[in-house]
């Protein structure tokens, strides 16, 4: 194989948005794990990534080769001696999370884009340890509603700018179609890629990054600055074909 390691985004790359990996994908993903170390990086929290990736893998998979970077790379987990361990975790203090929540409230009031008093699908603001996530319609909103919220990306652009103004001491990232992830400064997918590379001792230049949002402003685009080779997909079936192709080389 041309690459000594592969890093994947999760939502819309390995699986449909907020869905577990399909059985078909889990099959080729497991074959890739038998060849090289593989990492998955997402804005999601660790428990969800376990459910959507690790727990989908067939029995006998080389899970020791799997690395999970939840919350945009704010943490890295590895599977050793039959259990998951944190390699690092950049957790936010309770005070930080409080400050972030107040900043979110100011930003949504200022932009008038989200009324926090109206009902939502699950929590709109969720504390995920190393990150606070704002979901415009709530954590569990159906995809059919989410895609209609901001088809032109204008709301996300405005809210991202306002959140960044209100919370200059933190890093604000646009997540999926309706969400924003706020972490300690300097934490993003590029940070995660660099930390993973250091941990496994494989230079970034010998790795491949696969994601659906590598376009300017997309939530995978920051990894380009690390010098990693990238492969852009638009749907999980393109990722499936890429993995099949990698396996033949
Ligand atoms: Mg994605």
Boltz pocket constraint, residues with backbone or C-beta under 6 A from the ligand:
constraints:
  - pocket:
      binder: B
      contacts: [[A, 9], [A, 10], [A, 11], [A, 12], [A, 13], [A, 211], [A, 212], [A, 213]]
      max_distance: 6.0
